[in-house]
Amino acid sequence: MAMPRPFVATSVISAVTFSILLVGCSASINVDKAEPKLSADKLATTLAKKLAATTGQPTPDVTCPEDLAGKAGTTTRCTLTTGDGSTLGVTVTVSSVDGNQINFGFEADDKASPAS
């Protein structure tokens, strides 16, 4: 069943809104390990909550493919999926580590990829 055109446009606009509002955002999280590492699931959950708080939108579906090592400069790419299936890449970069606290920034891509 085809979706009405205005719904698709609204979903794409929402993805664009995420990318516009996410430039220069940051977060931090405490982990309990000698060599801090943030699991991919915990990173995705934390990132989704931070994205929702930053944009004022509902909590998005975010997936991250790998754990985030607690070392300044480490990066990973996560994916935000909108309700219509379009995706938006989000780059996560560790800015600093203080004991068991990993501080990271994140930035969304400029453009969303349309649903397949």
C-alpha positions in Angstrom: 0.0 0.0 0.0 1.5 3.3 -1.0 1.8 6.0 1.6 0.3 9.4 0.8 2.9 11.8 -0.4 2.5 14.4 2.4 3.4 11.7 5.1 6.7 10.8 3.2 7.6 14.5 3.0 7.0 15.0 6.7 9.2 12.0 7.6 12.0 13.3 5.4 11.7 16.7 6.9 11.9 15.2 10.3 15.2 13.4 9.4 16.5 16.7 8.0 15.5 18.5 11.2 17.5 15.9 13.2 20.6 16.7 11.1 20.2 20.4 11.4 19.8 20.4 15.1 22.5 17.9 15.9 25.7 19.8 14.9 28.0 20.0 17.9 26.1 18.0 20.5 27.8 16.0 23.2 27.1 13.5 26.0 28.8 11.5 28.6 28.3 8.2 30.3 29.9 6.2 33.1 31.1 2.7 32.6 32.5 0.1 35.1 35.7 -1.3 33.5 39.4 -0.8 33.9 39.6 0.0 30.2 36.3 1.9 29.6 34.2 0.7 26.7 30.6 1.5 26.0 28.5 -1.3 24.5 26.9 -0.8 21.1 23.4 -1.2 22.7 24.1 1.2 25.5 25.6 3.7 23.1 22.5 3.5 20.8 20.1 3.9 23.8 22.0 6.9 25.2 22.3 8.5 21.7 18.6 8.0 21.0 17.7 9.7 24.3 20.1 12.6 23.7 18.8 13.1 20.1 15.2 13.2 21.4 16.1 15.7 24.1 18.1 17.9 21.7 15.5 18.0 18.9 12.3 17.8 21.0 11.2 14.9 18.8 10.1 11.4 20.0 13.0 9.0 20.8 14.3 7.7 17.4 15.3 4.2 16.4 19.2 4.3 16.6 21.5 1.4 16.0 25.3 1.3 16.5 27.4 -1.5 14.9 30.1 -1.7 17.5 31.2 -0.9 21.0 32.8 2.5 21.6 36.3 2.3 23.1 37.0 4.8 25.8 39.9 6.5 24.1 39.9 10.2 23.0 39.6 10.5 19.3 37.9 7.1 18.8 34.9 7.3 16.4 32.0 5.1 15.3 29.0 5.5 13.0 25.5 4.9 14.2 22.3 5.0 12.1 19.0 6.7 12.9 16.0 5.3 11.2 12.9 7.4 10.7 9.3 6.1 10.7 9.2 6.0 6.9 12.4 3.9 6.7 14.8 6.6 5.6 18.1 6.7 7.5 20.5 9.3 8.8 24.1 8.6 9.7 25.4 9.9 13.0 29.2 10.1 13.8 30.1 9.6 17.4 33.5 10.7 18.6 35.1 10.3 22.1 36.2 13.7 23.2 37.7 12.6 26.6 37.8 9.9 29.2 37.8 10.7 32.9 38.2 7.5 34.9 35.1 5.5 34.0 33.3 8.4 32.3 33.4 8.5 28.5 32.6 11.9 27.1 31.5 12.0 23.4 30.2 14.3 20.8 27.9 13.4 17.9 27.0 14.9 14.6 24.4 13.8 12.1 24.9 13.7 8.4 23.6 16.6 6.3 21.2 14.5 4.2 19.0 11.5 5.0 19.1 8.4 2.7 15.6 7.6 1.4 13.9 4.3 2.3 14.8 1.4 0.1 
